[in-house]
Amino acid sequence: MDRAAFTLILLGYFLISVSSAPVKKTENVDVYSFHINSTVTSRYATTTITSRVANKLNESQEILFEVKIPKNAFISKFRMIIDGTSYDGVVKEKAEAQQQYTQAVSRGQSAGLIKSVGRTLEEFKTSVAVAAFSKVTFELTYEELLKRRLGKYKLLINAQPMQTVTDFKIDVHIHEKTGISVLEVKGDLSSDDLTNAIKTTRADKDAWVTFYPTRAQQTKCKTCDENGLNGDLLITYDVERHNPNGEMMVSKGYFLHSFAPTDVSRIAKNVVFIIDQSGSMHGRKMEQTRLALLKILNDLSEDDHFGLITFDSRIDLWKRELLKATAANLEDAKAFVKRITDRGATDINAAVLEGVNMINRHPREGTASILILLTDGDPTSGETNKEKIIGNVKEAIGSKFPLYCLGFGYDVNFDFLTKMSLGNNGVARRIYEDSDADLQLQGFFDEVAVPLLTDIQLNYIGVSNLTQTSFNLYFNGSEILVSGQITDNSVESVTTEIIAISKGSKVTYRDTVTAKDVTDVQPEHEHFLERLWAYLTVKQLLDRLVLLKDPEKETAKNEALNLSLKYQFVTSLTSMVVTKPQEDQAEVADKPKEAEAPHRPPPQGQSSFMSIARTGVKQFYPQTNPGLYGQMPPGSVGHMRPGLYGQMRPGSVGHMRPALYGQSGYGRFSLLGSVLAHNPDPTIYSLARLLNTPSDDTEVSSSFDSDLPEITLLSVAPTQSAPAFRFLIPADGQHKPLCFEVALPYNLKLLQDSSSGFSMNGSVASNNGFHQIIIHYKTNHQLTINTYSISYHDGQDNVQFLWGQEPTQHAQEGIYLILRDNAFDVTMGNISVVILLHKKNGKVFLWPAIWQQPKGVTLSGILGKGNISYAEIQGSTSTLKIMDKEVMVSLADVTDYRFPSAPVVQCWVVPFEAVMN
């Protein structure tokens, strides 16, 4: 095998995502062993996934390794063993690794992938070329600190080996110094058909869970199929708590102090719910919010006091003061909740400040106050400068109580909510747009429903480098963890002191424990407390970065970076570099952050792509409904080049050059193609349907790269024609305009001027028009237009318009925005476009138009062509001369959506390449 050096980069943010739909196994690849081994010691879990795969072909082929890990985990080790040689990952600073990555890509090499999938998981994916009849071993290790919620720790293990495996094993060992009180095994892989494959064993301080399904059993769980296991094993447990002062563990110069008292009375709470009722909360979001609030109100205790605030561009109060949760008040509040409807813009600043004032106006001794904000969007009314809002809220709260921010969906600015909540001793949580959103809301409230202590401070003698020691609130079912270093090796004991407030009275917990190391830890995990301390320190430092300013921010960043490098954690500051045998494919992806939308699987019947085992040439396998795209043997490959459509047949080879089309919509995997146009060859239409992946909630691409590598596509057999959009181009001196078709409902690059930084991209809505158009200008201006609202952001402030409101305009240097009746005029620099709102046959959609071409500007994109001259050839009704070339054409009646009246006009339909070349 070629032993030339190859660089694989594992980065720390999020760039590329492809479908996580399971890949149908290939008969020429045998995953003959798949083991997952997880060891949990004092809440700290270290999990290793080992996959052994054999290439059964008599030639080299690509072998894929794809696993899912928890979002809170840090990857700390990756290794491939090929022909007895190990290729180990090394974690480096992101900038250094990025430079190596750039050099690798320039040589045609590739990178490992991490992407977000669903609510709780990230996916790691890479591949390597394996010689004929050879084997490869993949080994991935990740680490995480389990967090106690609602009285339980949860260890989530995902298994999806993509085929049945002869030697499949999951082994879990949990060791807790104080003993294990509760142990449960749940998840997709614990269904009835697999129950007897799960064994649990418990001793005083230990528990073992094994999962050894047979090959036959591996196809029988609810989420499994002929490709084998595909699901989660969820192990939940809790520990015995004998010492009300908390438990202290010491090992190798590090300690962990866990504190979760249960011998204190609950504290009555003052809670204010601040609910966004802006127009974007329309439909199911609003219904689920009402349903969740009704359930939450039922869970309030009678000694709790509560308030309800709803807001759009104005603030509505249920009552001006906090009221006791009596039966009568709860019924009145429920009636208020049932009347909440969506409307207007989003004034977050005024709403949160009103909530703060409501609590401040009614102080109650011996209680715990909580603010809970639920919103799904950016501030668009009142004060819209996010930094000012954060400052206003922080000043108003003054560290007196926490603010919890719940972000509904992916349109919300989660970074903003995170910064606002962390700055006020709270947390931000995403509420996913799904059928159980109301249960997610209720579940969050359950976590904060029973406060037991406030203003908790933990003090230690004889230790240093402590993690967080001050906490605003302690809730029933949670846990406070503090870790640090014992700096003096001669210290024989550690003294702890915990001071807190319980129902208005000061309480103190003091304890002195021996500094003797624990002795019952497995040798391979003897440094677990040191790694736990490093993990917790890095996590808390990364959280603080959003609040700090230089020089404190730079200091914290350097500390987090140095720890990440020392302990080989893949974080947002680091990347993993792996040397492996050289190959020819370039890919890149980054570790996702919570603020970004994860991959969304395509709707039923639409396609997605996954790399599969390959020989010689890259293939993409379409995941589709059987028969949807005609009968075609998997593995035939098609390429496209401009002007060669008629020569393309299933299985033929050509290329598609990236330039025109934006992101395919699910996650951020871009398939960019310059020439998908009308052509009588139905193969092209079939290909167009194959790429028909965006849905109505797809994010539109904000940038386009015209210098990407060529992309090989799978061709398909002829089938029905795909829908096509017709765009009109005025013709100089001619009555009939030219028009051309763009097949594919897809994200389109509509207009671009590189010199001014102007770009306009559109996301297509079925056969009518666009459901979203995004315009970028220079580096910090973004205009997002959908069929309900228009949002403009200049890097600092937001301005929002609603279709149907009174005519409105906004102007600042070089930018003019005017909302008229069903039309929105946009001028940025010397480029002017009009976005029209059309309503036809019950459908609402957008259409962009350029009524006047700018002078002295070279535009690209679908709308970038100005007037084109043509001449009719005498005696021919099907040929025009365009730019000195004879072109076959046809006459057609089209609706001209460039104008509000949408007239029907006659145009010459010309091939795409005839006008765009």
ZAMARGU-4260 file (C-alpha; in steps of 0.2 Angstrom, whole numbers, plus 5000, padded with zeros to 4 digits):
<rodrens>
0) 5000/5000/5000 | 5006/5018/4996 | 5013/5024/5013 | 5015/5042/5008 | 5009/5054/5021
5) 4992/5060/5021 | 4983/5073/5032 | 4966/5070/5040 | 4960/5086/5049 | 4947/5085/5063
10) 4941/5103/5066 | 4932/5112/5080 | 4917/5121/5072 | 4904/5116/5059 | 4906/5117/5040
15) 4899/5102/5030 | 4885/5090/5034 | 4878/5076/5023 | 4864/5064/5026 | 4865/5053/5041
20) 4853/5041/5033 | 4860/5023/5035 | 4870/5017/5020 | 4865/5001/5013 | 4879/4989/5016
25) 4890/4983/5002 | 4894/4965/5000 | 4912/4968/4997 | 4915/4976/5014 | 4914/4965/5030
30) 4913/4974/5047 | 4918/4958/5056 | 4920/4966/5073 | 4912/4981/5082 | 4915/4984/5100
35) 4910/4999/5111 | 4918/4999/5128 | 4913/5012/5141 | 4920/5015/5158 | 4912/5027/5170
40) 4921/5032/5186 | 4913/5045/5197 | 4902/5052/5183 | 4917/5053/5171 | 4914/5042/5156
45) 4928/5036/5144 | 4921/5027/5129 | 4931/5018/5115 | 4923/5012/5099 | 4933/4999/5089
50) 4928/4994/5072 | 4937/4980/5062 | 4933/4979/5043 | 4939/4968/5029 | 4940/4972/5011
55) 4934/4957/5002 | 4938/4963/4984 | 4954/4959/4975 | 4957/4977/4972 | 4959/4993/4983
60) 4943/5001/4989 | 4938/5015/5001 | 4932/5009/5018 | 4920/5020/5028 | 4920/5023/5047
65) 4905/5032/5054 | 4900/5033/5072 | 4889/5045/5083 | 4895/5052/5099 | 4886/5064/5113
70) 4887/5082/5109 | 4895/5086/5126 | 4909/5074/5123 | 4927/5078/5118 | 4936/5067/5106
75) 4953/5063/5114 | 4960/5049/5103 | 4958/5042/5085 | 4968/5028/5077 | 4968/5018/5061
80) 4978/5002/5060 | 4982/4996/5042 | 4994/4982/5038 | 5001/4983/5056 | 5004/5001/5055
85) 4996/5013/5067 | 4990/5031/5061 | 4987/5041/5077 | 4978/5058/5078 | 4987/5072/5086
90) 4978/5087/5093 | 4985/5104/5087 | 4980/5122/5088 | 4966/5126/5075 | 4977/5138/5065
95) 4991/5126/5064 | 4980/5112/5059 | 4970/5123/5046 | 4987/5127/5038 | 4991/5108/5036
100) 4973/5105/5030 | 4975/5118/5017 | 4991/5110/5011 | 4983/5093/5011 | 4968/5099/5001
105) 4979/5107/4988 | 4987/5090/4986 | 4970/5082/4984 | 4969/5074/5001 | 4954/5073/5013
110) 4948/5076/5031 | 4938/5068/5044 | 4921/5074/5048 | 4911/5079/5063 | 4893/5085/5061
115) 4878/5088/5072 | 4864/5075/5070 | 4848/5077/5080 | 4847/5084/5098 | 4860/5075/5107
120) 4873/5067/5095 | 4887/5072/5084 | 4893/5061/5070 | 4911/5057/5066 | 4915/5051/5049
125) 4931/5047/5039 | 4937/5034/5026 | 4953/5026/5020 | 4959/5016/5005 | 4962/4998/5010
130) 4972/4986/4999 | 4964/4970/4991 | 4959/4957/5004 | 4967/4968/5018 | 4960/4974/5034
135) 4958/4990/5044 | 4955/4994/5062 | 4947/5011/5067 | 4947/5016/5085 | 4939/5032/5092
140) 4939/5037/5110 | 4929/5051/5118 | 4927/5058/5136 | 4912/5066/5144 | 4907/5071/5162
145) 4889/5065/5165 | 4877/5078/5172 | 4864/5074/5184 | 4846/5080/5179 | 4830/5076/5188
150) 4839/5064/5199 | 4848/5053/5186 | 4864/5052/5176 | 4862/5047/5158 | 4875/5038/5148
155) 4870/5038/5129 | 4878/5025/5117 | 4874/5025/5099 | 4877/5010/5088 | 4876/5009/5069
160) 4889/4998/5061 | 4879/4998/5044 | 4878/4979/5043 | 4875/4965/5054 | 4891/4960/5063
165) 4897/4943/5069 | 4907/4950/5084 | 4896/4964/5091 | 4898/4969/5109 | 4894/4984/5120
170) 4902/4983/5138 | 4899/4996/5151 | 4907/4997/5168 | 4901/5010/5181 | 4911/5013/5197
175) 4904/5025/5210 | 4913/5027/5227 | 4897/5029/5237 | 4887/5015/5228 | 4874/5014/5215
180) 4856/5016/5220 | 4847/5015/5204 | 4851/5007/5187 | 4840/5007/5171 | 4843/5002/5153
185) 4832/5010/5140 | 4833/5016/5122 | 4830/5009/5105 | 4842/4994/5107 | 4832/4988/5123
190) 4816/4984/5114 | 4807/4967/5117 | 4817/4958/5103 | 4833/4963/5111 | 4830/4961/5129
195) 4838/4945/5131 | 4854/4952/5123 | 4856/4964/5138 | 4864/4958/5154 | 4865/4969/5170
200) 4876/4965/5185 | 4877/4975/5201 | 4888/4975/5216 | 4890/4988/5230 | 4900/5001/5221
205) 4900/4994/5203 | 4887/4990/5189 | 4890/4981/5173 | 4879/4982/5157 | 4883/4970/5142
210) 4874/4970/5126 | 4879/4955/5115 | 4865/4953/5101 | 4867/4939/5088 | 4867/4943/5070
215) 4849/4938/5069 | 4844/4949/5083 | 4853/4964/5075 | 4839/4966/5063 | 4825/4966/5075
220) 4824/4982/5085 | 4812/4996/5081 | 4825/5006/5071 | 4835/4991/5064 | 4833/4984/5047
225) 4843/4972/5035 | 4858/4984/5038 | 4859/4979/5056 | 4858/4989/5072 | 4854/5008/5072
230) 4849/5015/5088 | 4854/5020/5106 | 4857/5011/5122 | 4853/5023/5136 | 4859/5019/5154
235) 4853/5029/5168 | 4858/5028/5186 | 4860/5037/5202 | 4872/5035/5217 | 4870/5033/5236
240) 4872/5049/5246 | 4877/5046/5264 | 4886/5062/5268 | 4875/5078/5268 | 4892/5088/5266
245) 4895/5080/5250 | 4907/5066/5244 | 4926/5070/5241 | 4937/5059/5230 | 4956/5061/5229
250) 4967/5053/5216 | 4985/5057/5210 | 4985/5075/5216 | 4967/5080/5210 | 4950/5080/5219
255) 4932/5079/5215 | 4919/5086/5227 | 4901/5082/5223 | 4887/5091/5233 | 4869/5086/5231
260) 4860/5088/5248 | 4842/5081/5250 | 4839/5085/5268 | 4834/5103/5265 | 4816/5110/5262
265) 4811/5116/5245 | 4811/5135/5243 | 4795/5144/5237 | 4799/5152/5220 | 4794/5168/5211
270) 4794/5164/5193 | 4790/5175/5178 | 4787/5168/5161 | 4791/5179/5146 | 4783/5172/5130
275) 4787/5178/5113 | 4771/5180/5103 | 4778/5188/5087 | 4772/5183/5070 | 4786/5170/5068
280) 4778/5160/5082 | 4763/5156/5071 | 4756/5139/5070 | 4762/5124/5079 | 4775/5134/5089
285) 4762/5144/5097 | 4750/5129/5100 | 4764/5119/5109 | 4769/5134/5119 | 4751/5136/5125
290) 4750/5118/5129 | 4767/5118/5139 | 4762/5133/5149 | 4745/5125/5154 | 4754/5110/5160
295) 4768/5120/5169 | 4755/5130/5178 | 4747/5114/5185 | 4764/5110/5192 | 4766/5126/5202
300) 4765/5124/5221 | 4753/5135/5230 | 4766/5144/5240 | 4774/5149/5223 | 4771/5166/5215
305) 4771/5169/5197 | 4768/5181/5182 | 4765/5180/5164 | 4771/5192/5151 | 4768/5190/5132
310) 4777/5201/5119 | 4779/5206/5101 | 4782/5224/5098 | 4771/5228/5113 | 4771/5221/5130
315) 4755/5212/5138 | 4754/5207/5156 | 4742/5194/5164 | 4743/5204/5180 | 4755/5219/5185
320) 4761/5210/5200 | 4766/5192/5205 | 4751/5182/5212 | 4751/5167/5223 | 4747/5150/5213
325) 4730/5148/5221 | 4717/5137/5211 | 4708/5153/5206 | 4723/5162/5200 | 4729/5147/5190
330) 4712/5146/5181 | 4713/5164/5177 | 4731/5162/5171 | 4726/5147/5160 | 4712/5158/5152
335) 4725/5171/5148 | 4737/5158/5140 | 4723/5151/5129 | 4721/5168/5122 | 4739/5171/5117
340) 4740/5173/5098 | 4755/5177/5086 | 4757/5194/5079 | 4769/5208/5076 | 4788/5210/5079
345) 4800/5205/5093 | 4805/5217/5107 | 4815/5206/5118 | 4823/5221/5128 | 4807/5228/5134
350) 4799/5211/5138 | 4814/5205/5149 | 4816/5222/5158 | 4797/5221/5162 | 4800/5204/5169
355) 4814/5210/5180 | 4804/5225/5186 | 4790/5213/5191 | 4801/5203/5202 | 4809/5218/5209
360) 4793/5226/5213 | 4788/5211/5224 | 4802/5205/5234 | 4799/5191/5246 | 4811/5185/5259
365) 4816/5167/5259 | 4811/5164/5241 | 4820/5160/5225 | 4816/5171/5209 | 4818/5165/5192
370) 4815/5173/5174 | 4811/5161/5160 | 4812/5169/5142 | 4805/5159/5127 | 4808/5166/5110
375) 4811/5160/5092 | 4819/5175/5084 | 4831/5190/5084 | 4826/5207/5093 | 4817/5217/5079
380) 4808/5230/5088 | 4812/5243/5101 | 4830/5241/5106 | 4838/5229/5093 | 4857/5231/5097
385) 4861/5215/5105 | 4875/5221/5116 | 4865/5235/5123 | 4851/5223/5127 | 4863/5211/5136
390) 4870/5226/5146 | 4853/5233/5150 | 4847/5216/5156 | 4863/5212/5166 | 4862/5229/5175
395) 4843/5227/5179 | 4845/5210/5186 | 4861/5214/5196 | 4866/5196/5199 | 4850/5194/5210
400) 4842/5180/5201 | 4845/5169/5185 | 4838/5172/5168 | 4835/5156/5158 | 4833/5158/5139
405) 4824/5145/5129 | 4827/5147/5110 | 4813/5139/5100 | 4820/5132/5083 | 4835/5137/5073
410) 4830/5154/5067 | 4834/5160/5084 | 4850/5169/5088 | 4857/5156/5100 | 4873/5165/5103
415) 4864/5180/5109 | 4853/5170/5121 | 4868/5160/5127 | 4877/5176/5131 | 4862/5184/5140
420) 4858/5169/5150 | 4876/5165/5156 | 4879/5184/5160 | 4864/5182/5172 | 4869/5165/5181
425) 4857/5155/5169 | 4858/5144/5155 | 4852/5144/5137 | 4842/5128/5130 | 4836/5125/5113
430) 4819/5119/5111 | 4818/5109/5095 | 4804/5111/5083 | 4796/5094/5084 | 4780/5085/5089
435) 4786/5085/5107 | 4791/5103/5109 | 4779/5105/5123 | 4786/5091/5133 | 4804/5099/5130
440) 4797/5115/5138 | 4789/5106/5152 | 4805/5095/5155 | 4816/5111/5156 | 4804/5118/5169
445) 4804/5102/5179 | 4823/5104/5181 | 4821/5121/5189 | 4804/5118/5198 | 4811/5114/5215
450) 4825/5126/5222 | 4833/5120/5238 | 4847/5132/5241 | 4852/5149/5235 | 4869/5159/5234
455) 4880/5144/5236 | 4898/5146/5240 | 4911/5132/5241 | 4928/5135/5250 | 4943/5124/5252
460) 4959/5124/5261 | 4975/5116/5254 | 4970/5116/5236 | 4971/5127/5220 | 4966/5128/5202
465) 4948/5126/5206 | 4934/5125/5194 | 4918/5135/5197 | 4914/5137/5216 | 4900/5150/5216
470) 4882/5145/5211 | 4866/5155/5211 | 4854/5141/5214 | 4854/5122/5218 | 4839/5113/5212
475) 4832/5096/5218 | 4838/5082/5207 | 4854/5091/5201 | 4872/5091/5208 | 4886/5104/5211
480) 4903/5097/5206 | 4920/5106/5210 | 4937/5099/5205 | 4954/5105/5208 | 4972/5101/5212
485) 4980/5097/5229 | 4996/5107/5228 | 5004/5101/5244 | 5008/5083/5243 | 5011/5082/5262
490) 4993/5087/5265 | 4984/5073/5274 | 4967/5080/5274 | 4956/5093/5264 | 4944/5104/5273
495) 4928/5109/5264 | 4916/5123/5269 | 4899/5126/5260 | 4889/5142/5264 | 4872/5144/5257
500) 4854/5151/5260 | 4840/5140/5264 | 4823/5149/5265 | 4831/5165/5270 | 4843/5157/5283
505) 4861/5154/5281 | 4867/5136/5282 | 4884/5130/5283 | 4891/5113/5278 | 4909/5109/5285
510) 4919/5093/5283 | 4937/5087/5283 | 4941/5072/5273 | 4957/5062/5271 | 4968/5066/5256
515) 4972/5047/5253 | 4970/5041/5235 | 4957/5029/5230 | 4963/5012/5227 | 4949/5003/5218
520) 4951/5012/5201 | 4957/5002/5185 | 4975/5005/5181 | 4971/5011/5163 | 4959/5025/5171
525) 4971/5030/5186 | 4972/5048/5180 | 4953/5050/5177 | 4952/5063/5191 | 4965/5074/5182
530) 4956/5072/5165 | 4939/5076/5174 | 4947/5092/5181 | 4954/5096/5164 | 4937/5093/5155
535) 4927/5103/5167 | 4939/5117/5167 | 4940/5118/5148 | 4920/5117/5147 | 4919/5132/5159
540) 4932/5142/5151 | 4924/5140/5134 | 4907/5146/5142 | 4915/5161/5150 | 4923/5166/5133
545) 4907/5173/5127 | 4906/5185/5142 | 4924/5191/5144 | 4933/5205/5135 | 4952/5207/5132
550) 4964/5205/5140 | 4954/5193/5152 | 4946/5184/5136 | 4963/5181/5128 | 4970/5174/5145
555) 4955/5162/5147 | 4956/5157/5129 | 4975/5153/5130 | 4971/5143/5146 | 4958/5133/5138
560) 4969/5130/5122 | 4984/5124/5133 | 4973/5112/5142 | 4965/5105/5126 | 4982/5102/5119
565) 4989/5094/5134 | 4975/5082/5136 | 4972/5080/5117 | 4954/5086/5118 | 4946/5091/5101
570) 4937/5107/5106 | 4932/5123/5097 | 4950/5129/5099 | 4959/5114/5092 | 4959/5101/5078
575) 4965/5084/5076 | 4978/5079/5063 | 4980/5061/5057 | 4993/5054/5046 | 4987/5040/5035
580) 4990/5033/5017 | 4988/5045/5003 | 4972/5046/4993 | 4963/5058/4981 | 4947/5065/4990
585) 4945/5082/4998 | 4932/5085/5012 | 4931/5095/5028 | 4920/5097/5043 | 4921/5105/5060
590) 4915/5101/5077 | 4897/5109/5078 | 4893/5121/5091 | 4875/5122/5099 | 4871/5138/5090
595) 4871/5130/5073 | 4857/5119/5065 | 4862/5101/5064 | 4859/5090/5049 | 4840/5087/5045
600) 4835/5071/5036 | 4826/5074/5020 | 4807/5072/5019 | 4800/5055/5013 | 4803/5052/4995
605) 4817/5065/4993 | 4835/5061/4990 | 4851/5062/5000 | 4869/5057/4997 | 4881/5046/5006
610) 4899/5041/5001 | 4900/5022/5000 | 4914/5010/4997 | 4922/5014/4980 | 4934/5007/4967
615) 4943/5020/4957 | 4930/5034/4956 | 4920/5043/4969 | 4902/5038/4970 | 4887/5045/4979
620) 4872/5033/4983 | 4855/5041/4982 | 4844/5036/4997 | 4826/5036/4988 | 4810/5028/4988
625) 4810/5012/4977 | 4805/5016/4960 | 4805/5035/4962 | 4818/5038/4949 | 4816/5024/4938
630) 4825/5007/4938 | 4844/5009/4938 | 4857/4998/4946 | 4866/5006/4960 | 4884/5012/4957
635) 4882/5018/4939 | 4890/5035/4938 | 4886/5051/4928 | 4895/5067/4926 | 4890/5083/4918
640) 4898/5096/4907 | 4890/5111/4899 | 4883/5107/4882 | 4885/5088/4883 | 4868/5084/4890
645) 4862/5074/4875 | 4877/5062/4877 | 4874/5058/4895 | 4866/5041/4898 | 4864/5031/4914
650) 4882/5024/4918 | 4891/5037/4907 | 4904/5048/4913 | 4905/5067/4913 | 4907/5080/4926
655) 4897/5094/4934 | 4906/5110/4937 | 4902/5119/4953 | 4896/5137/4951 | 4878/5140/4951
660) 4868/5131/4964 | 4869/5134/4983 | 4867/5122/4997 | 4856/5107/4995 | 4848/5111/5011
665) 4851/5097/5024 | 4865/5103/5035 | 4878/5111/5024 | 4883/5099/5011 | 4885/5109/4995
670) 4882/5102/4978 | 4886/5116/4966 | 4882/5115/4948 | 4883/5127/4934 | 4872/5119/4920
675) 4856/5111/4924 | 4844/5118/4911 | 4830/5113/4899 | 4835/5099/4888 | 4825/5086/4879
680) 4835/5072/4886 | 4825/5065/4900 | 4840/5059/4909 | 4844/5076/4914 | 4826/5078/4921
685) 4829/5062/4931 | 4845/5069/4938 | 4836/5085/4942 | 4824/5076/4952 | 4838/5066/4961
690) 4845/5083/4967 | 4828/5089/4972 | 4832/5090/4991 | 4827/5107/4999 | 4812/5108/5010
695) 4803/5124/5015 | 4813/5126/5031 | 4830/5124/5022 | 4843/5137/5026 | 4848/5147/5010
700) 4867/5147/5006 | 4875/5163/5011 | 4890/5161/5000 | 4896/5152/4984 | 4912/5146/4979
705) 4916/5146/4961 | 4932/5137/4962 | 4927/5120/4970 | 4932/5103/4964 | 4922/5094/4951
710) 4909/5083/4958 | 4904/5066/4952 | 4886/5062/4952 | 4876/5046/4951 | 4865/5046/4935
715) 4848/5038/4934 | 4837/5031/4921 | 4824/5042/4911 | 4808/5046/4920 | 4796/5060/4921
720) 4802/5078/4918 | 4806/5088/4933 | 4798/5105/4937 | 4807/5119/4929 | 4807/5138/4932
725) 4807/5150/4917 | 4817/5166/4919 | 4815/5180/4906 | 4828/5191/4899 | 4823/5207/4889
730) 4829/5207/4871 | 4836/5223/4863 | 4824/5230/4849 | 4813/5214/4850 | 4795/5212/4855
735) 4797/5195/4862 | 4809/5192/4876 | 4820/5177/4878 | 4817/5165/4892 | 4827/5150/4899
740) 4822/5136/4910 | 4831/5131/4926 | 4826/5113/4931 | 4827/5108/4950 | 4818/5116/4964
745) 4835/5121/4972 | 4845/5135/4981 | 4850/5147/4967 | 4863/5160/4965 | 4852/5174/4958
750) 4864/5188/4957 | 4882/5192/4962 | 4894/5207/4961 | 4910/5202/4968 | 4918/5220/4967
755) 4905/5227/4980 | 4902/5211/4990 | 4884/5210/4984 | 4875/5193/4982 | 4857/5187/4982
760) 4853/5169/4984 | 4835/5161/4983 | 4828/5145/4990 | 4814/5138/4979 | 4797/5134/4985
765) 4789/5120/4975 | 4784/5125/4957 | 4779/5143/4960 | 4793/5154/4966 | 4805/5157/4981
770) 4800/5155/4999 | 4816/5164/5005 | 4828/5176/4997 | 4844/5181/5006 | 4855/5196/5001
775) 4872/5200/5007 | 4881/5216/5005 | 4899/5220/5010 | 4904/5210/5025 | 4891/5214/5038
780) 4874/5217/5030 | 4861/5204/5028 | 4844/5205/5022 | 4832/5190/5024 | 4816/5190/5015
785) 4803/5176/5017 | 4784/5176/5013 | 4779/5182/5030 | 4793/5195/5035 | 4809/5204/5030
790) 4823/5206/5042 | 4838/5217/5039 | 4854/5216/5050 | 4869/5228/5048 | 4881/5219/5060
795) 4874/5228/5075 | 4855/5232/5074 | 4840/5223/5067 | 4826/5231/5057 | 4810/5220/5053
800) 4796/5223/5041 | 4780/5213/5039 | 4771/5210/5023 | 4755/5219/5023 | 4760/5233/5035
805) 4759/5251/5031 | 4772/5257/5018 | 4788/5259/5027 | 4806/5264/5022 | 4823/5262/5030
810) 4839/5271/5024 | 4857/5272/5030 | 4873/5276/5020 | 4872/5267/5003 | 4857/5257/5008
815) 4838/5260/5004 | 4824/5248/5009 | 4806/5252/5004 | 4791/5241/5008 | 4776/5244/4997
820) 4761/5234/4994 | 4767/5217/4989 | 4784/5223/4983 | 4800/5227/4992 | 4813/5238/4984
825) 4831/5235/4989 | 4846/5247/4984 | 4863/5243/4990 | 4877/5253/4983 | 4873/5255/4964
830) 4863/5239/4963 | 4844/5239/4964 | 4832/5224/4965 | 4814/5222/4968 | 4807/5207/4978
835) 4788/5204/4974 | 4776/5194/4984 | 4764/5184/4973 | 4748/5175/4979 | 4742/5162/4966
840) 4730/5147/4968 | 4732/5148/4987 | 4751/5148/4986 | 4762/5163/4992 | 4779/5165/4985
845) 4793/5178/4981 | 4800/5183/4964 | 4815/5194/4962 | 4817/5206/4948 | 4829/5219/4941
850) 4820/5233/4933 | 4835/5243/4928 | 4852/5235/4925 | 4866/5245/4934 | 4880/5253/4924
855) 4898/5249/4925 | 4895/5233/4935 | 4898/5215/4930 | 4885/5204/4937 | 4884/5185/4938
860) 4870/5173/4942 | 4853/5169/4935 | 4848/5187/4935 | 4865/5194/4930 | 4862/5195/4911
865) 4856/5211/4904 | 4847/5214/4888 | 4853/5201/4874 | 4851/5204/4856 | 4845/5191/4844
870) 4839/5190/4826 | 4826/5179/4819 | 4832/5168/4804 | 4822/5171/4789 | 4811/5156/4785
875) 4814/5147/4801 | 4802/5147/4816 | 4813/5137/4827 | 4830/5145/4826 | 4837/5161/4832
880) 4854/5169/4830 | 4860/5174/4847 | 4878/5181/4850 | 4883/5175/4832 | 4877/5157/4835
885) 4862/5148/4828 | 4851/5142/4842 | 4836/5130/4842 | 4821/5138/4851 | 4803/5136/4853
890) 4788/5148/4857 | 4779/5147/4874 | 4767/5157/4885 | 4774/5161/4902 | 4769/5171/4917
895) 4780/5186/4920 | 4782/5187/4939 | 4794/5201/4937 | 4779/5213/4938 | 4765/5214/4952
900) 4751/5210/4939 | 4760/5194/4933 | 4755/5196/4915 | 4756/5181/4903 | 4768/5184/4889
905) 4775/5175/4874 | 4794/5171/4874 | 4807/5162/4865 | 4813/5147/4875 | 4831/5145/4873
910) 4844/5133/4880 | 4852/5138/4897 | 4869/5138/4890 | 4865/5149/4875 | 4862/5164/4886
915) 4872/5160/4901 | 4889/5156/4893
</rodrens>
